Amino acid sequence: MKKIVFVGLFLAAIIASPAQKNWFVGGTASIGYVDNFTFTFEPQFGYEITDRWAIGTGLGLTLVSDNYGYYNTTTVVGIAEPFVRFCAWHNERLFLDLKA
């Protein structure tokens, strides 16, 4: 598992290198348990058209496991999320994006 995480971070660093500054990689991962177990993994890839506008997509997977008495159900949902992003404000360390 450590090797997979390391390779993923290494590839993200290569893609986000200054030589290819128009492409970006990001995403979300979450694990939760309230009434049921949920796991979400959604990497996002995109291209900066200008310094303010970007387009991209997120492709992900959500797993929900429910326990109702004797019944155990597991639901897997695929996620496809194309987006347009506008950078309203930024400096060297912080930024404010609007995403639709």
Secondary structure, DSSP 8 states (H G I E B T S, - for coil): -HHHHHHHHHHHHHHTSGGGTTEEEEEEEEEEESSSEEEEEEEEEEEESSSSEEEEEEEEEEEEEEEETTEEEEEEEEEEEEEEEEEEEE-SS-EEEEE-
